[in-house]
Amino acid sequence: MTKQQAQNPLILRYHRLMDAFAKSDDERDFYLDRREGFIIYADLDKTEEEIDTLNKELEKDSKRYSLVPKMTYYEIKKFMEGFVHEKVYDIDTKEKLLDIIGSKEARENFLEFIYDNLTELEKWQQYYQERSRIRIIEWLRDEDFHFVFEEDLDLPRAVLEKVKRNLFDAKVAKDISSARDLIKAKAKTYYSSEALNPRPKRGRPPKQVAKVEIEPQFTVDIYTTVPASVRNFLFIPDITSAASVTFSSKFESEEQLLASLRGSQRIKVDERLEALSQRLESLRSLSDRLSGMDSSMGVPKKKAPFQPFSRPTVKGVTESAQEEKEEKMESAISDVFPKKRGRPKKEEEATEFKPQQRKRFAVKQVTQIKKKKKK
């Protein structure tokens, strides 16, 4: 059987390689295929028969598969110490992390401390991704891989899937041919000196703009030359960002890591929402304190603001309001102008106040009682 030759660089998923590097240890082996770029995970949980057939396939075509290197203790320690010295600025936090790195189970305790500090967690994920990227590119270059990372490609999903399907075809359509040219040009950047030593950007930093997080759209896994004995060992996790890749080799996913921290179920929260909730909580406690101080100092509570009544228009004035207004005007005029002399009218006599005359008490005369004469 003639060996098929790829017509363009292998399209690899960088975050999968990052996860394979982190989990590769004495009990787990990962292999990268040179022909199509798929990853094999030698899982010991499979049956003994399946493991034997996998080993036979690896021995039969050993040049096709490259073993992913295992991170040594000193390399793991170098990752953690580099982060502390380069990215941690608080003195107390730096001393605490250095103490953790020098103790037992440094890797797991380091992650537990980092996941409890949201500000340090964001910096750690960015640093871990940058350092892992350099480490992976170094290994791929040493192994003479002609590759490109799918995360770095800016091509439509449909076109990229066509390129994967026609990996070994020399004659392809025009859109596939132009996409191959772009992939080959991108692959050259991984062999430049800047790929292993990225320079910091100079000049004024860009203005801080709210980040619009768009979920990346990856293509489906298309492999046409996978041996039957290897299909059960394909490593194809759905990893789309560095936040989903843990530095831990003990746990399979980030959910398991979060659940194990301090022995309780923990939910990953967005950092912005967490900071906002903390601010709201501090404002709430501050308002409670101020209200308690006002009551203790005897400050009365503020009344509700006065709401002025709506003044009616001329057309909407009622008859009673109009009569009341006329009476007020007449009383004001009567106080200003003198009254007419002469005898008041009958109506005025009726309304004039006259004191009530008291009744005269008449002396009631009674007949005198005559006394009887004594005999």
Wavefront OBJ file of the C-alpha trace (Angstrom):
o trace
v 0.000 0.000 0.000
v 1.451 3.344 -1.058
v 1.773 6.019 1.613
v -0.563 8.943 1.058
v 1.014 12.395 1.142
v -0.819 15.416 2.570
v -1.098 18.303 0.107
v -1.218 21.016 2.792
v 0.004 21.460 6.386
v -1.795 19.423 9.047
v -4.636 21.356 10.688
v -4.217 20.755 14.427
v -6.356 21.855 17.368
v -3.998 23.715 19.660
v -6.175 23.466 22.805
v -6.368 19.684 22.460
v -2.592 19.473 22.327
v -2.412 21.770 25.331
v -4.697 19.426 27.272
v -2.711 16.362 26.139
v 0.538 17.941 27.359
v -1.002 18.660 30.758
v -2.461 15.151 31.245
v 0.396 13.073 29.884
v 2.031 11.228 32.793
v 3.334 7.783 33.789
v -0.126 6.212 33.537
v -1.415 7.965 30.389
v 0.178 8.187 26.948
v -0.792 10.469 24.061
v 0.314 10.070 20.438
v 0.050 12.529 17.552
v -0.518 11.116 14.066
v 1.846 12.438 11.390
v -0.397 11.612 8.438
v -3.672 13.343 9.382
v -2.986 14.965 12.745
v -5.391 13.093 15.026
v -4.481 12.388 18.678
v -4.498 8.928 20.273
v -5.175 8.594 24.004
v -3.925 5.268 25.372
v -6.562 4.916 28.056
v -5.909 2.048 30.458
v -9.622 1.828 31.286
v -10.194 0.000 27.983
v -10.279 -3.763 27.777
v -7.047 -5.742 27.626
v -7.829 -6.928 24.097
v -8.276 -3.345 22.840
v -5.021 -2.230 24.471
v -3.125 -5.149 22.878
v -4.407 -4.304 19.389
v -3.430 -0.653 19.921
v 0.093 -1.597 20.960
v 0.469 -3.809 17.888
v -0.602 -0.923 15.649
v 1.865 1.457 17.325
v 4.724 -1.020 16.952
v 3.857 -1.894 13.331
v 3.918 1.754 12.171
v 6.033 3.437 14.827
v 7.226 6.224 12.492
v 3.669 7.367 11.944
v 2.919 8.223 15.610
v 4.887 10.592 17.855
v 4.637 10.230 21.634
v 3.621 13.456 23.372
v 6.337 14.295 25.954
v 5.535 14.108 29.654
v 6.039 17.193 31.790
v 8.701 16.648 34.436
v 8.483 17.901 38.002
v 11.007 20.651 37.306
v 9.125 21.775 34.204
v 5.875 21.999 36.163
v 7.639 23.933 38.907
v 9.151 26.269 36.317
v 5.666 27.055 34.981
v 4.385 28.022 38.424
v 7.463 29.974 39.506
v 7.573 31.868 36.215
v 3.986 32.990 36.717
v 4.627 34.138 40.282
v 7.717 36.176 39.379
v 6.308 37.695 36.168
v 2.586 38.202 36.796
v 1.939 38.366 40.557
v 2.512 41.849 41.994
v 1.038 41.596 45.487
v 3.811 40.718 47.976
v 1.617 38.658 50.309
v 0.116 36.685 47.423
v 3.562 36.085 45.950
v 4.947 34.753 49.248
v 1.916 32.513 49.735
v 2.266 31.000 46.245
v 6.008 30.417 46.661
v 5.324 28.567 49.921
v 2.751 26.395 48.133
v 5.171 25.606 45.287
v 7.789 24.418 47.779
v 5.388 22.129 49.669
v 3.835 18.750 48.867
v 1.132 18.445 46.196
v 2.206 21.842 44.907
v 0.353 21.528 41.612
v -3.098 20.916 43.075
v -2.685 23.375 45.966
v -1.428 25.999 43.534
v -4.554 25.614 41.381
v -6.829 25.708 44.441
v -5.317 29.021 45.542
v -5.478 30.477 42.022
v -9.145 29.532 41.531
v -9.995 31.260 44.813
v -8.543 34.548 43.521
v -10.360 35.695 40.402
v -7.878 38.446 39.554
v -4.975 35.988 39.606
v -6.973 33.324 37.755
v -7.369 35.446 34.627
v -3.647 36.249 34.565
v -2.747 32.594 35.137
v -4.902 31.319 32.260
v -3.344 33.825 29.874
v 0.198 33.043 31.059
v -0.389 29.277 30.934
v -1.711 29.499 27.372
v 1.233 31.596 26.166
v 3.891 29.352 27.743
v 2.169 26.155 26.604
v 1.960 27.461 23.068
v 5.721 28.008 22.959
v 6.343 24.554 24.432
v 4.083 22.840 21.866
v 5.575 24.717 18.896
v 9.073 23.729 20.033
v 8.115 20.067 20.164
v 6.335 20.112 16.786
v 9.338 21.765 15.165
v 11.712 19.210 16.698
v 9.505 16.401 15.373
v 9.466 17.956 11.845
v 5.700 18.469 11.701
v 4.326 20.677 8.947
v 1.343 22.117 10.764
v -0.993 25.015 11.421
v -3.334 25.671 14.342
v -7.007 25.819 13.458
v -7.538 28.510 16.121
v -5.252 30.831 14.113
v -7.011 30.394 10.776
v -9.488 32.958 9.524
v -11.314 30.828 6.962
v -14.998 29.955 6.583
v -15.995 26.742 8.277
v -17.355 25.161 5.091
v -14.159 25.865 3.146
v -11.969 24.482 5.934
v -13.974 21.258 6.027
v -13.477 20.879 2.267
v -9.737 21.217 2.771
v -9.836 18.428 5.367
v -11.815 16.102 3.104
v -9.429 16.651 0.186
v -6.223 16.469 2.225
v -4.585 13.903 -0.102
v -6.063 15.099 -3.413
v -3.687 16.931 -5.731
v -6.379 18.336 -8.039
v -8.999 20.341 -6.165
v -11.439 23.179 -6.776
v -10.358 26.801 -6.906
v -11.670 27.734 -3.464
v -9.809 24.817 -1.873
v -6.623 25.722 -3.723
v -6.742 29.346 -2.514
v -7.428 28.159 1.031
v -4.377 25.879 0.830
v -2.213 28.836 -0.148
v -3.365 30.778 2.911
v -2.723 27.767 5.173
v 0.801 27.309 3.788
v 1.588 30.987 4.329
v 0.325 30.766 7.923
v 2.383 27.614 8.590
v 5.630 29.489 7.860
v 5.045 31.816 10.832
v 5.472 28.930 13.288
v 9.059 28.435 12.127
v 10.070 32.066 12.652
v 12.085 33.222 15.649
v 9.194 35.340 16.872
v 7.015 32.229 17.335
v 9.249 31.065 20.198
v 10.122 34.558 21.466
v 7.046 36.738 21.045
v 7.950 40.405 21.350
v 5.851 42.679 23.538
v 3.853 45.211 21.610
v 5.307 48.697 21.792
v 3.610 52.051 21.771
v 0.597 53.374 23.542
v -1.741 50.639 24.810
v -5.114 50.471 23.075
v -8.165 51.983 24.681
v -10.055 49.664 26.939
v -13.148 48.565 25.079
v -15.739 46.130 26.312
v -14.812 42.716 24.988
v -17.412 41.020 22.854
v -16.960 37.331 23.496
v -17.860 35.306 20.417
v -17.941 31.548 20.717
v -15.476 30.149 18.162
v -16.844 27.882 15.457
v -14.638 24.844 14.874
v -14.931 22.331 12.094
v -15.885 18.719 12.609
v -13.173 16.079 12.881
v -12.624 14.538 9.438
v -10.112 11.655 9.296
v -10.046 9.127 6.465
v -7.035 6.913 7.315
v -7.662 5.964 10.958
v -6.970 2.240 11.541
v -9.797 0.224 13.036
v -7.714 -0.671 16.098
v -7.176 3.033 16.905
v -10.724 4.382 16.538
v -11.715 3.634 20.136
v -8.701 5.603 21.379
v -9.238 8.857 19.464
v -8.842 11.923 21.683
v -11.426 14.426 20.405
v -12.691 16.517 23.371
v -14.731 19.628 22.642
v -12.292 22.241 23.954
v -12.696 25.772 22.595
v -10.690 27.994 24.963
v -7.725 27.957 27.333
v -10.081 28.367 30.290
v -11.366 24.835 29.670
v -7.834 23.375 29.886
v -6.621 22.764 33.405
v -3.035 22.556 34.546
v -3.985 19.504 36.563
v -3.245 15.952 35.442
v -5.490 14.490 38.130
v -8.850 15.653 36.784
v -10.246 15.072 33.318
v -12.115 18.383 33.007
v -12.451 21.762 34.653
v -15.807 20.765 36.154
v -14.155 17.940 38.079
v -11.442 20.290 39.300
v -13.953 22.876 40.523
v -16.011 20.196 42.249
v -12.972 18.860 44.084
v -11.732 22.198 45.422
v -12.372 22.253 49.164
v -14.709 19.299 48.780
v -17.736 21.263 47.583
v -19.571 21.866 44.356
v -18.416 25.171 42.955
v -19.779 26.967 39.951
v -17.570 29.010 37.722
v -18.812 32.596 37.638
v -17.990 35.303 35.231
v -15.415 37.637 36.771
v -17.292 40.776 35.827
v -20.516 39.529 37.353
v -18.660 38.464 40.481
v -17.034 41.896 40.868
v -20.355 43.631 40.256
v -22.122 41.504 42.864
v -19.409 42.291 45.394
v -19.809 46.017 44.765
v -23.569 45.814 45.121
v -23.167 43.929 48.374
v -20.785 46.569 49.753
v -23.199 49.354 48.768
v -26.054 47.521 50.443
v -24.115 47.095 53.667
v -23.063 50.763 53.566
v -26.667 51.938 53.187
v -27.700 49.703 56.105
v -25.002 51.246 58.279
v -26.043 54.776 57.375
v -29.691 54.063 58.169
v -28.655 52.581 61.523
v -26.567 55.666 62.329
v -29.476 58.004 61.550
v -31.833 56.153 63.883
v -29.253 56.019 66.699
v -28.522 59.776 66.430
v -32.214 60.662 66.493
v -32.383 61.939 62.945
v -36.035 61.783 61.846
v -36.864 60.002 58.696
v -37.416 62.197 55.689
v -40.987 62.725 54.660
v -42.192 61.992 51.233
v -41.600 64.885 48.842
v -44.491 67.366 48.479
v -46.494 66.811 45.360
v -48.177 70.070 44.219
v -51.764 69.835 43.083
v -52.545 70.515 39.474
v -54.128 73.929 39.051
v -57.356 73.717 37.058
v -57.688 75.658 33.862
v -60.281 78.469 33.371
v -62.591 76.167 31.497
v -62.418 73.521 34.188
v -63.369 75.760 37.139
v -66.423 74.437 38.943
v -69.388 76.561 39.969
v -68.647 76.177 43.692
v -65.091 77.437 43.232
v -66.404 80.389 41.192
v -68.954 81.338 43.885
v -66.338 81.113 46.606
v -64.095 83.398 44.600
v -66.898 86.000 44.157
v -67.663 85.979 47.906
v -64.029 86.647 48.730
v -63.973 89.554 46.288
v -67.163 91.097 47.784
v -65.822 90.836 51.321
v -62.613 92.511 50.280
v -64.514 95.356 48.574
v -66.781 95.912 51.582
v -63.763 96.246 53.847
v -62.234 98.895 51.624
v -65.282 101.039 50.761
v -67.378 102.731 53.578
v -70.899 101.594 54.206
v -73.905 103.751 53.158
v -75.643 105.752 55.855
v -79.285 105.438 56.589
v -81.616 102.784 57.684
v -80.547 99.335 56.670
v -82.681 97.298 54.427
v -84.976 94.579 55.685
v -82.616 91.931 54.495
v -79.848 93.508 56.503
v -82.123 93.724 59.601
v -82.769 90.065 59.321
v -79.109 89.299 59.195
v -78.177 91.830 61.941
v -77.319 90.264 65.258
v -79.626 91.156 68.155
v -78.959 90.051 71.683
v -81.613 87.819 73.165
v -83.769 89.595 75.804
v -83.938 87.939 79.168
v -87.371 87.183 80.608
v -88.453 89.085 83.662
v -89.223 87.058 86.727
v -92.623 88.067 88.295
v -93.161 87.671 92.019
v -95.894 85.180 92.579
v -98.375 86.196 95.267
v -99.829 83.556 97.553
v -102.573 83.724 100.171
v -101.470 83.916 103.688
v -102.105 80.901 105.861
v -104.496 81.657 108.619
v -103.916 80.180 112.010
v -106.807 78.599 113.908
v -107.902 80.275 117.120
v -107.650 78.360 120.345
v -110.850 77.630 122.110
l 1 2 3 4 5 6 7 8 9 10 11 12 13 14 15 16 17 18 19 20 21 22 23 24 25 26 27 28 29 30 31 32 33 34 35 36 37 38 39 40 41 42 43 44 45 46 47 48 49 50 51 52 53 54 55 56 57 58 59 60 61 62 63 64 65 66 67 68 69 70 71 72 73 74 75 76 77 78 79 80 81 82 83 84 85 86 87 88 89 90 91 92 93 94 95 96 97 98 99 100 101 102 103 104 105 106 107 108 109 110 111 112 113 114 115 116 117 118 119 120 121 122 123 124 125 126 127 128 129 130 131 132 133 134 135 136 137 138 139 140 141 142 143 144 145 146 147 148 149 150 151 152 153 154 155 156 157 158 159 160 161 162 163 164 165 166 167 168 169 170 171 172 173 174 175 176 177 178 179 180 181 182 183 184 185 186 187 188 189 190 191 192 193 194 195 196 197 198 199 200 201 202 203 204 205 206 207 208 209 210 211 212 213 214 215 216 217 218 219 220 221 222 223 224 225 226 227 228 229 230 231 232 233 234 235 236 237 238 239 240 241 242 243 244 245 246 247 248 249 250 251 252 253 254 255 256 257 258 259 260 261 262 263 264 265 266 267 268 269 270 271 272 273 274 275 276 277 278 279 280 281 282 283 284 285 286 287 288 289 290 291 292 293 294 295 296 297 298 299 300 301 302 303 304 305 306 307 308 309 310 311 312 313 314 315 316 317 318 319 320 321 322 323 324 325 326 327 328 329 330 331 332 333 334 335 336 337 338 339 340 341 342 343 344 345 346 347 348 349 350 351 352 353 354 355 356 357 358 359 360 361 362 363 364 365 366 367 368 369 370 371 372 373 374 375
